[in-house]
Amino acid sequence: MLIGYTRISRHEQNQDLQLDTLTQAGCQTINTETMLGAKQHRFELEAARDVKEGV
């Protein structure tokens, strides 16, 4: 199973291109986040990793 993850920094930005690309690549699950800053805790990224690792 392919799992995708997208992140944008601001609500004004658009995730459509990322979502389209991941869907075309065959991702069955796509976790998305909107958050500022590079060092914040990324809950959706961790959730995607947990699914991949079978946690």
C-alpha distance matrix in Angstrom:
0.0 3.8 6.5 10.0 13.5 16.8 20.3 23.7 27.1 29.0 28.8 30.7 27.9 25.3 21.5 21.3 20.9 18.1 16.3 17.1 15.9 12.4 12.3 13.7 11.3 8.5 7.2 6.6 8.2 11.1 13.7 17.1 20.4 24.0 26.1 28.9 29.4 27.4 27.9 27.1 24.6 21.3 19.9 16.9 15.9 16.4 14.4 11.3 12.2 12.8 9.5 8.0 11.2 11.1 14.3
3.8 0.0 3.8 6.7 10.3 13.6 17.1 20.5 23.9 25.9 25.9 27.6 24.6 22.1 18.3 18.2 17.5 14.5 13.2 14.1 12.5 9.0 9.7 11.1 8.4 6.5 4.5 5.9 6.9 8.8 11.5 14.6 17.8 21.2 23.3 26.0 26.4 24.4 25.3 24.6 22.6 19.1 18.3 15.0 13.7 15.0 13.4 9.9 11.1 12.7 9.9 8.2 11.8 12.7 15.5
6.5 3.8 0.0 3.8 7.0 10.5 13.9 17.3 20.6 22.7 22.7 24.7 21.9 19.6 15.8 16.4 16.1 12.8 11.5 13.4 12.2 8.5 9.7 12.1 9.9 8.6 5.2 6.2 4.9 5.8 7.8 11.1 14.2 17.7 19.7 22.5 23.0 21.2 22.0 21.1 19.0 15.4 14.6 11.2 10.1 11.6 10.1 6.5 8.5 10.4 8.0 7.1 10.9 12.0 14.0
10.0 6.7 3.8 0.0 3.8 6.9 10.5 13.8 17.2 19.3 19.4 21.2 18.2 16.1 12.3 13.2 12.8 9.2 8.4 10.8 9.6 6.1 8.4 11.0 9.2 9.1 5.8 7.9 6.1 4.4 6.2 8.4 11.5 14.7 16.8 19.5 20.1 18.5 19.8 19.0 17.5 13.8 13.6 10.1 8.9 11.6 10.7 7.3 9.6 12.3 10.7 10.1 13.6 15.1 16.5
13.5 10.3 7.0 3.8 0.0 3.8 6.9 10.5 13.6 15.9 16.4 18.4 15.6 14.0 10.5 12.4 12.3 8.6 8.6 11.8 10.9 8.2 10.9 13.6 12.3 12.7 9.4 11.1 8.5 5.4 4.8 5.7 8.1 11.2 13.1 15.7 16.4 15.0 16.4 15.5 14.2 10.5 10.9 7.5 6.4 9.8 9.6 7.0 9.5 12.3 11.8 11.7 14.7 16.4 17.1
16.8 13.6 10.5 6.9 3.8 0.0 3.8 6.9 10.4 12.5 13.0 14.8 11.8 10.4 7.1 9.7 9.9 6.4 7.3 10.8 10.4 8.9 11.5 14.1 13.5 14.5 11.8 13.5 11.1 7.4 6.4 4.8 6.3 8.5 10.7 13.2 14.4 13.5 15.6 14.7 14.3 10.8 11.8 8.9 8.4 12.1 12.3 10.4 12.9 15.7 15.4 15.5 18.4 20.1 20.5
20.3 17.1 13.9 10.5 6.9 3.8 0.0 3.8 6.8 9.2 10.4 12.4 9.8 9.6 7.5 11.0 11.5 8.7 10.2 13.6 13.4 12.5 15.1 17.6 17.1 18.3 15.5 17.1 14.4 10.7 8.6 5.8 4.8 5.6 7.2 9.4 10.8 10.6 12.9 11.9 12.3 9.2 11.1 9.1 8.9 12.6 13.4 12.4 14.6 17.3 17.7 18.0 20.5 22.3 22.1
23.7 20.5 17.3 13.8 10.5 6.9 3.8 0.0 3.8 5.8 7.5 9.0 6.5 7.4 6.8 10.6 11.3 9.6 11.5 14.5 14.8 14.7 17.1 19.4 19.4 20.9 18.4 20.0 17.5 13.7 11.8 8.3 6.5 4.9 6.4 7.9 10.0 10.8 13.7 12.8 14.0 11.7 13.7 12.2 12.5 15.9 16.8 16.1 18.3 20.9 21.3 21.7 24.2 26.0 25.7
27.1 23.9 20.6 17.2 13.6 10.4 6.8 3.8 0.0 3.8 7.0 8.6 7.2 9.7 10.2 13.9 14.6 13.3 15.2 18.2 18.5 18.4 20.9 23.1 23.1 24.6 22.0 23.6 20.8 17.1 14.7 11.3 8.4 5.5 4.9 4.7 7.3 9.2 12.1 11.3 13.4 12.0 14.5 14.0 14.3 17.4 18.7 18.5 20.4 22.9 23.8 24.3 26.5 28.3 27.6
29.0 25.9 22.7 19.3 15.9 12.5 9.2 5.8 3.8 0.0 3.8 5.3 5.5 8.6 10.3 13.7 15.1 14.6 16.0 18.8 19.7 20.0 21.9 24.2 24.8 26.1 23.6 24.9 22.2 18.4 16.2 12.5 9.8 6.2 6.6 6.8 10.1 12.7 15.3 13.9 15.9 14.6 16.5 15.9 16.9 20.0 20.8 20.9 23.1 25.3 26.0 26.8 29.2 30.7 29.9
28.8 25.9 22.7 19.4 16.4 13.0 10.4 7.5 7.0 3.8 0.0 3.8 5.4 7.5 9.5 12.4 14.7 14.6 15.2 17.9 19.6 19.7 21.1 23.6 24.6 25.6 23.2 24.0 21.3 17.8 15.8 12.0 9.9 6.7 8.6 9.9 13.5 15.9 18.2 16.4 17.8 16.1 17.2 16.2 17.9 20.9 21.1 21.2 23.9 25.8 26.0 27.2 29.8 30.9 30.2
30.7 27.6 24.7 21.2 18.4 14.8 12.4 9.0 8.6 5.3 3.8 0.0 3.8 6.6 9.9 12.1 14.1 14.8 15.8 17.9 19.6 20.5 21.8 23.9 25.2 26.6 24.6 25.7 23.5 19.9 18.4 14.6 13.0 9.9 11.6 12.1 15.3 17.7 20.5 19.2 20.9 19.2 20.7 19.4 20.7 24.0 24.2 23.9 26.6 28.8 28.9 29.7 32.5 33.8 33.3
27.9 24.6 21.9 18.2 15.6 11.8 9.8 6.5 7.2 5.5 5.4 3.8 0.0 3.8 6.8 9.3 10.7 11.3 12.8 14.9 16.2 17.2 18.8 20.7 21.8 23.5 21.6 23.1 21.1 17.4 16.3 12.7 11.5 9.0 11.0 11.7 14.4 16.1 19.2 18.3 19.9 17.8 19.4 17.8 18.6 22.1 22.4 21.6 24.2 26.7 26.6 27.2 30.0 31.5 31.4
25.3 22.1 19.6 16.1 14.0 10.4 9.6 7.4 9.7 8.6 7.5 6.6 3.8 0.0 3.8 5.6 7.5 8.6 9.6 11.4 13.1 14.3 15.5 17.3 18.8 20.3 18.7 20.2 18.5 15.0 14.6 11.3 11.3 9.9 12.7 14.2 16.9 18.0 21.0 20.0 21.0 18.3 19.5 17.2 18.0 21.6 21.5 20.3 23.1 25.6 25.0 25.5 28.6 30.0 30.2
21.5 18.3 15.8 12.3 10.5 7.1 7.5 6.8 10.2 10.3 9.5 9.9 6.8 3.8 0.0 3.8 5.7 5.3 6.1 8.6 10.1 10.7 12.1 14.2 15.4 16.8 15.0 16.5 14.9 11.3 11.3 8.4 9.4 9.3 12.5 14.5 16.8 17.3 20.1 19.0 19.4 16.3 17.3 14.5 15.1 18.8 18.5 16.9 19.8 22.3 21.5 21.9 25.1 26.4 26.9
21.3 18.2 16.4 13.2 12.4 9.7 11.0 10.6 13.9 13.7 12.4 12.1 9.3 5.6 3.8 0.0 3.8 5.5 5.0 6.0 8.5 9.9 10.3 12.0 14.0 15.4 14.3 15.9 15.0 12.0 13.0 10.9 12.7 13.0 16.2 18.3 20.6 20.9 23.7 22.7 22.9 19.7 20.3 17.2 17.8 21.4 20.6 18.7 21.7 24.2 22.8 23.0 26.5 27.7 28.5
20.9 17.5 16.1 12.8 12.3 9.9 11.5 11.3 14.6 15.1 14.7 14.1 10.7 7.5 5.7 3.8 0.0 3.8 5.5 5.1 6.1 8.6 9.9 10.5 12.2 14.4 13.9 16.2 15.9 12.9 14.2 12.5 14.3 14.7 17.5 19.1 20.8 20.6 23.7 23.2 23.6 20.4 21.5 18.3 18.2 21.8 21.5 19.1 21.7 24.5 23.3 22.8 26.3 27.8 29.0
18.1 14.5 12.8 9.2 8.6 6.4 8.7 9.6 13.3 14.6 14.6 14.8 11.3 8.6 5.3 5.5 3.8 0.0 3.8 5.5 5.2 6.2 8.5 10.0 10.6 12.6 11.4 13.9 13.1 9.9 11.1 9.7 11.7 12.8 15.5 17.4 18.7 18.1 20.9 20.5 20.5 17.1 18.2 15.0 14.5 18.2 18.0 15.5 17.9 20.8 19.7 19.2 22.6 24.3 25.4
16.3 13.2 11.5 8.4 8.6 7.3 10.2 11.5 15.2 16.0 15.2 15.8 12.8 9.6 6.1 5.0 5.5 3.8 0.0 3.8 5.5 5.2 6.0 8.5 9.8 10.8 9.3 11.1 10.5 7.7 9.6 8.8 11.7 13.4 16.6 19.1 20.8 20.4 22.8 21.8 21.4 17.7 18.0 14.5 14.7 18.1 17.1 14.6 17.6 20.0 18.4 18.3 21.9 23.0 24.2
17.1 14.1 13.4 10.8 11.8 10.8 13.6 14.5 18.2 18.8 17.9 17.9 14.9 11.4 8.6 6.0 5.1 5.5 3.8 0.0 3.8 5.5 5.1 6.1 8.5 10.0 9.9 12.1 12.5 10.5 13.1 12.6 15.5 17.0 20.1 22.4 24.0 23.5 26.1 25.4 25.0 21.4 21.7 18.1 18.1 21.4 20.4 17.6 20.4 22.9 20.9 20.5 24.2 25.3 26.9
15.9 12.5 12.2 9.6 10.9 10.4 13.4 14.8 18.5 19.7 19.6 19.6 16.2 13.1 10.1 8.5 6.1 5.2 5.5 3.8 0.0 3.8 5.5 5.2 6.2 8.8 9.1 12.1 12.8 10.9 13.4 13.4 16.1 17.8 20.4 22.4 23.5 22.4 25.0 24.8 24.5 20.9 21.6 18.1 17.3 20.6 19.9 16.8 19.0 21.9 20.1 19.0 22.6 24.2 26.0
12.4 9.0 8.5 6.1 8.2 8.9 12.5 14.7 18.4 20.0 19.7 20.5 17.2 14.3 10.7 9.9 8.6 6.2 5.2 5.5 3.8 0.0 3.8 5.4 5.0 6.5 5.6 8.8 9.2 7.6 10.5 11.3 14.5 16.8 19.5 21.9 22.9 21.6 23.7 23.2 22.4 18.7 18.9 15.3 14.5 17.5 16.6 13.3 15.7 18.3 16.3 15.4 19.1 20.4 22.3
12.3 9.7 9.7 8.4 10.9 11.5 15.1 17.1 20.9 21.9 21.1 21.8 18.8 15.5 12.1 10.3 9.9 8.5 6.0 5.1 5.5 3.8 0.0 3.8 5.3 5.2 5.3 7.3 8.8 8.2 11.7 12.8 16.3 18.7 21.8 24.4 25.8 24.8 26.9 26.0 25.0 21.2 20.9 17.1 16.9 19.7 18.1 15.1 17.7 19.8 17.3 16.8 20.6 21.3 23.4
13.7 11.1 12.1 11.0 13.6 14.1 17.6 19.4 23.1 24.2 23.6 23.9 20.7 17.3 14.2 12.0 10.5 10.0 8.5 6.1 5.2 5.4 3.8 0.0 3.8 5.3 7.4 10.0 12.2 11.8 15.2 16.2 19.5 21.6 24.5 26.9 28.0 26.8 29.1 28.6 27.8 24.1 24.1 20.4 19.8 22.6 21.3 18.0 20.2 22.5 20.0 18.9 22.6 23.6 26.0
11.3 8.4 9.9 9.2 12.3 13.5 17.1 19.4 23.1 24.8 24.6 25.2 21.8 18.8 15.4 14.0 12.2 10.6 9.8 8.5 6.2 5.0 5.3 3.8 0.0 3.8 5.9 9.3 11.3 11.2 14.5 16.0 19.3 21.7 24.2 26.5 27.2 25.5 27.6 27.4 26.3 22.7 22.8 19.2 18.0 20.6 19.6 16.0 17.7 20.2 17.8 16.1 19.7 21.0 23.6
8.5 6.5 8.6 9.1 12.7 14.5 18.3 20.9 24.6 26.1 25.6 26.6 23.5 20.3 16.8 15.4 14.4 12.6 10.8 10.0 8.8 6.5 5.2 5.3 3.8 0.0 3.8 6.2 9.1 10.2 13.8 16.0 19.6 22.4 25.1 27.7 28.6 27.1 28.7 28.1 26.6 22.9 22.4 18.7 17.9 20.1 18.5 15.0 16.9 18.8 15.9 14.6 18.3 19.0 21.7
7.2 4.5 5.2 5.8 9.4 11.8 15.5 18.4 22.0 23.6 23.2 24.6 21.6 18.7 15.0 14.3 13.9 11.4 9.3 9.9 9.1 5.6 5.3 7.4 5.9 3.8 0.0 3.8 5.6 6.6 10.2 12.7 16.3 19.4 22.0 24.8 25.7 24.2 25.7 24.8 23.1 19.4 18.7 15.0 14.4 16.5 14.7 11.3 13.6 15.4 12.6 11.8 15.6 16.3 18.6
6.6 5.9 6.2 7.9 11.1 13.5 17.1 20.0 23.6 24.9 24.0 25.7 23.1 20.2 16.5 15.9 16.2 13.9 11.1 12.1 12.1 8.8 7.3 10.0 9.3 6.2 3.8 0.0 3.8 6.7 10.1 13.1 16.8 20.1 22.9 26.1 27.3 26.0 27.1 25.7 23.7 20.0 18.6 14.9 15.1 16.7 14.1 11.3 14.0 14.9 11.6 11.7 15.4 15.2 17.4
8.2 6.9 4.9 6.1 8.5 11.1 14.4 17.5 20.8 22.2 21.3 23.5 21.1 18.5 14.9 15.0 15.9 13.1 10.5 12.5 12.8 9.2 8.8 12.2 11.3 9.1 5.6 3.8 0.0 3.8 6.6 9.9 13.5 17.0 19.6 22.9 24.2 23.1 23.9 22.3 20.2 16.5 14.9 11.2 11.8 13.3 10.7 8.2 11.4 12.3 9.4 10.3 13.9 13.7 15.3
11.1 8.8 5.8 4.4 5.4 7.4 10.7 13.7 17.1 18.4 17.8 19.9 17.4 15.0 11.3 12.0 12.9 9.9 7.7 10.5 10.9 7.6 8.2 11.8 11.2 10.2 6.6 6.7 3.8 0.0 3.8 6.4 10.1 13.5 16.2 19.4 20.8 19.9 21.1 19.5 17.8 14.0 13.0 9.2 9.8 12.2 10.3 7.9 11.3 13.0 11.0 11.8 15.3 15.8 16.9
13.7 11.5 7.8 6.2 4.8 6.4 8.6 11.8 14.7 16.2 15.8 18.4 16.3 14.6 11.3 13.0 14.2 11.1 9.6 13.1 13.4 10.5 11.7 15.2 14.5 13.8 10.2 10.1 6.6 3.8 0.0 3.8 7.0 10.6 13.1 16.5 17.9 17.2 18.0 16.1 14.3 10.5 9.4 5.6 7.0 9.5 7.8 6.5 10.1 11.6 10.7 12.0 15.0 15.7 15.9
17.1 14.6 11.1 8.4 5.7 4.8 5.8 8.3 11.3 12.5 12.0 14.6 12.7 11.3 8.4 10.9 12.5 9.7 8.8 12.6 13.4 11.3 12.8 16.2 16.0 16.0 12.7 13.1 9.9 6.4 3.8 0.0 3.8 7.1 10.0 13.4 15.3 15.2 16.5 14.5 13.5 9.9 9.6 6.4 8.1 11.2 10.3 9.6 12.9 14.7 14.3 15.5 18.3 19.2 19.1
20.4 17.8 14.2 11.5 8.1 6.3 4.8 6.5 8.4 9.8 9.9 13.0 11.5 11.3 9.4 12.7 14.3 11.7 11.7 15.5 16.1 14.5 16.3 19.5 19.3 19.6 16.3 16.8 13.5 10.1 7.0 3.8 0.0 3.7 6.3 9.8 12.0 12.4 13.7 11.4 10.9 7.8 8.3 6.5 8.3 11.3 11.3 11.5 14.2 15.9 16.4 17.7 20.0 21.2 20.4
24.0 21.2 17.7 14.7 11.2 8.5 5.6 4.9 5.5 6.2 6.7 9.9 9.0 9.9 9.3 13.0 14.7 12.8 13.4 17.0 17.8 16.8 18.7 21.6 21.7 22.4 19.4 20.1 17.0 13.5 10.6 7.1 3.7 0.0 3.8 7.1 10.1 11.5 13.2 11.0 11.7 9.5 10.8 9.9 11.4 14.3 14.7 15.1 17.5 19.4 20.1 21.3 23.5 24.8 23.9
26.1 23.3 19.7 16.8 13.1 10.7 7.2 6.4 4.9 6.6 8.6 11.6 11.0 12.7 12.5 16.2 17.5 15.5 16.6 20.1 20.4 19.5 21.8 24.5 24.2 25.1 22.0 22.9 19.6 16.2 13.1 10.0 6.3 3.8 0.0 3.8 6.6 8.6 10.0 7.8 9.4 8.3 10.5 10.8 11.8 14.2 15.5 16.3 18.0 19.9 21.2 22.3 24.1 25.6 24.4
28.9 26.0 22.5 19.5 15.7 13.2 9.4 7.9 4.7 6.8 9.9 12.1 11.7 14.2 14.5 18.3 19.1 17.4 19.1 22.4 22.4 21.9 24.4 26.9 26.5 27.7 24.8 26.1 22.9 19.4 16.5 13.4 9.8 7.1 3.8 0.0 3.8 6.9 8.8 7.7 10.5 10.5 13.3 14.0 14.3 16.7 18.5 19.2 20.5 22.6 24.2 25.0 26.5 28.4 27.1
29.4 26.4 23.0 20.1 16.4 14.4 10.8 10.0 7.3 10.1 13.5 15.3 14.4 16.9 16.8 20.6 20.8 18.7 20.8 24.0 23.5 22.9 25.8 28.0 27.2 28.6 25.7 27.3 24.2 20.8 17.9 15.3 12.0 10.1 6.6 3.8 0.0 3.8 5.8 6.1 9.6 10.3 13.7 14.9 14.3 16.3 18.9 19.4 20.0 22.4 24.4 24.7 25.9 28.2 26.8
27.4 24.4 21.2 18.5 15.0 13.5 10.6 10.8 9.2 12.7 15.9 17.7 16.1 18.0 17.3 20.9 20.6 18.1 20.4 23.5 22.4 21.6 24.8 26.8 25.5 27.1 24.2 26.0 23.1 19.9 17.2 15.2 12.4 11.5 8.6 6.9 3.8 0.0 3.8 5.9 8.9 9.4 13.1 14.1 12.7 14.5 17.5 17.7 17.7 20.4 22.5 22.4 23.5 26.0 24.9
27.9 25.3 22.0 19.8 16.4 15.6 12.9 13.7 12.1 15.3 18.2 20.5 19.2 21.0 20.1 23.7 23.7 20.9 22.8 26.1 25.0 23.7 26.9 29.1 27.6 28.7 25.7 27.1 23.9 21.1 18.0 16.5 13.7 13.2 10.0 8.8 5.8 3.8 0.0 3.8 6.6 8.5 12.0 14.0 12.6 13.5 16.7 17.6 17.2 19.3 22.0 22.1 22.6 25.0 23.4
27.1 24.6 21.1 19.0 15.5 14.7 11.9 12.8 11.3 13.9 16.4 19.2 18.3 20.0 19.0 22.7 23.2 20.5 21.8 25.4 24.8 23.2 26.0 28.6 27.4 28.1 24.8 25.7 22.3 19.5 16.1 14.5 11.4 11.0 7.8 7.7 6.1 5.9 3.8 0.0 3.8 6.1 9.2 11.6 11.2 11.9 14.7 16.2 16.3 17.9 20.5 21.3 21.9 23.9 22.0
24.6 22.6 19.0 17.5 14.2 14.3 12.3 14.0 13.4 15.9 17.8 20.9 19.9 21.0 19.4 22.9 23.6 20.5 21.4 25.0 24.5 22.4 25.0 27.8 26.3 26.6 23.1 23.7 20.2 17.8 14.3 13.5 10.9 11.7 9.4 10.5 9.6 8.9 6.6 3.8 0.0 3.8 6.1 9.1 8.9 8.8 11.5 13.4 13.5 14.6 17.4 18.4 18.8 20.5 18.4
21.3 19.1 15.4 13.8 10.5 10.8 9.2 11.7 12.0 14.6 16.1 19.2 17.8 18.3 16.3 19.7 20.4 17.1 17.7 21.4 20.9 18.7 21.2 24.1 22.7 22.9 19.4 20.0 16.5 14.0 10.5 9.9 7.8 9.5 8.3 10.5 10.3 9.4 8.5 6.1 3.8 0.0 3.8 5.6 5.4 6.4 8.7 10.2 10.9 12.4 14.6 15.7 16.7 18.3 16.7
19.9 18.3 14.6 13.6 10.9 11.8 11.1 13.7 14.5 16.5 17.2 20.7 19.4 19.5 17.3 20.3 21.5 18.2 18.0 21.7 21.6 18.9 20.9 24.1 22.8 22.4 18.7 18.6 14.9 13.0 9.4 9.6 8.3 10.8 10.5 13.3 13.7 13.1 12.0 9.2 6.1 3.8 0.0 3.8 5.5 5.2 6.2 8.7 9.9 10.4 12.5 14.3 15.3 16.2 14.3
16.9 15.0 11.2 10.1 7.5 8.9 9.1 12.2 14.0 15.9 16.2 19.4 17.8 17.2 14.5 17.2 18.3 15.0 14.5 18.1 18.1 15.3 17.1 20.4 19.2 18.7 15.0 14.9 11.2 9.2 5.6 6.4 6.5 9.9 10.8 14.0 14.9 14.1 14.0 11.6 9.1 5.6 3.8 0.0 3.8 5.4 4.9 6.2 8.6 9.7 10.6 12.4 14.2 15.1 14.0
15.9 13.7 10.1 8.9 6.4 8.4 8.9 12.5 14.3 16.9 17.9 20.7 18.6 18.0 15.1 17.8 18.2 14.5 14.7 18.1 17.3 14.5 16.9 19.8 18.0 17.9 14.4 15.1 11.8 9.8 7.0 8.1 8.3 11.4 11.8 14.3 14.3 12.7 12.6 11.2 8.9 5.4 5.5 3.8 0.0 3.8 5.4 5.1 6.3 8.6 10.1 10.7 12.4 14.2 13.5
16.4 15.0 11.6 11.6 9.8 12.1 12.6 15.9 17.4 20.0 20.9 24.0 22.1 21.6 18.8 21.4 21.8 18.2 18.1 21.4 20.6 17.5 19.7 22.6 20.6 20.1 16.5 16.7 13.3 12.2 9.5 11.2 11.3 14.3 14.2 16.7 16.3 14.5 13.5 11.9 8.8 6.4 5.2 5.4 3.8 0.0 3.8 5.4 5.0 6.1 8.7 9.8 10.4 12.0 10.6
14.4 13.4 10.1 10.7 9.6 12.3 13.4 16.8 18.7 20.8 21.1 24.2 22.4 21.5 18.5 20.6 21.5 18.0 17.1 20.4 19.9 16.6 18.1 21.3 19.6 18.5 14.7 14.1 10.7 10.3 7.8 10.3 11.3 14.7 15.5 18.5 18.9 17.5 16.7 14.7 11.5 8.7 6.2 4.9 5.4 3.8 0.0 3.8 5.4 5.0 6.3 8.7 9.9 10.4 9.2
11.3 9.9 6.5 7.3 7.0 10.4 12.4 16.1 18.5 20.9 21.2 23.9 21.6 20.3 16.9 18.7 19.1 15.5 14.6 17.6 16.8 13.3 15.1 18.0 16.0 15.0 11.3 11.3 8.2 7.9 6.5 9.6 11.5 15.1 16.3 19.2 19.4 17.7 17.6 16.2 13.4 10.2 8.7 6.2 5.1 5.4 3.8 0.0 3.8 5.5 5.3 6.3 8.7 9.9 10.1
12.2 11.1 8.5 9.6 9.5 12.9 14.6 18.3 20.4 23.1 23.9 26.6 24.2 23.1 19.8 21.7 21.7 17.9 17.6 20.4 19.0 15.7 17.7 20.2 17.7 16.9 13.6 14.0 11.4 11.3 10.1 12.9 14.2 17.5 18.0 20.5 20.0 17.7 17.2 16.3 13.5 10.9 9.9 8.6 6.3 5.0 5.4 3.8 0.0 3.8 5.5 5.0 6.1 8.5 8.5
12.8 12.7 10.4 12.3 12.3 15.7 17.3 20.9 22.9 25.3 25.8 28.8 26.7 25.6 22.3 24.2 24.5 20.8 20.0 22.9 21.9 18.3 19.8 22.5 20.2 18.8 15.4 14.9 12.3 13.0 11.6 14.7 15.9 19.4 19.9 22.6 22.4 20.4 19.3 17.9 14.6 12.4 10.4 9.7 8.6 6.1 5.0 5.5 3.8 0.0 3.8 5.4 5.1 5.9 5.0
9.5 9.9 8.0 10.7 11.8 15.4 17.7 21.3 23.8 26.0 26.0 28.9 26.6 25.0 21.5 22.8 23.3 19.7 18.4 20.9 20.1 16.3 17.3 20.0 17.8 15.9 12.6 11.6 9.4 11.0 10.7 14.3 16.4 20.1 21.2 24.2 24.4 22.5 22.0 20.5 17.4 14.6 12.5 10.6 10.1 8.7 6.3 5.3 5.5 3.8 0.0 3.8 5.5 5.0 6.0
8.0 8.2 7.1 10.1 11.7 15.5 18.0 21.7 24.3 26.8 27.2 29.7 27.2 25.5 21.9 23.0 22.8 19.2 18.3 20.5 19.0 15.4 16.8 18.9 16.1 14.6 11.8 11.7 10.3 11.8 12.0 15.5 17.7 21.3 22.3 25.0 24.7 22.4 22.1 21.3 18.4 15.7 14.3 12.4 10.7 9.8 8.7 6.3 5.0 5.4 3.8 0.0 3.8 5.5 7.8
11.2 11.8 10.9 13.6 14.7 18.4 20.5 24.2 26.5 29.2 29.8 32.5 30.0 28.6 25.1 26.5 26.3 22.6 21.9 24.2 22.6 19.1 20.6 22.6 19.7 18.3 15.6 15.4 13.9 15.3 15.0 18.3 20.0 23.5 24.1 26.5 25.9 23.5 22.6 21.9 18.8 16.7 15.3 14.2 12.4 10.4 9.9 8.7 6.1 5.1 5.5 3.8 0.0 3.8 5.6
11.1 12.7 12.0 15.1 16.4 20.1 22.3 26.0 28.3 30.7 30.9 33.8 31.5 30.0 26.4 27.7 27.8 24.3 23.0 25.3 24.2 20.4 21.3 23.6 21.0 19.0 16.3 15.2 13.7 15.8 15.7 19.2 21.2 24.8 25.6 28.4 28.2 26.0 25.0 23.9 20.5 18.3 16.2 15.1 14.2 12.0 10.4 9.9 8.5 5.9 5.0 5.5 3.8 0.0 3.8
14.3 15.5 14.0 16.5 17.1 20.5 22.1 25.7 27.6 29.9 30.2 33.3 31.4 30.2 26.9 28.5 29.0 25.4 24.2 26.9 26.0 22.3 23.4 26.0 23.6 21.7 18.6 17.4 15.3 16.9 15.9 19.1 20.4 23.9 24.4 27.1 26.8 24.9 23.4 22.0 18.4 16.7 14.3 14.0 13.5 10.6 9.2 10.1 8.5 5.0 6.0 7.8 5.6 3.8 0.0
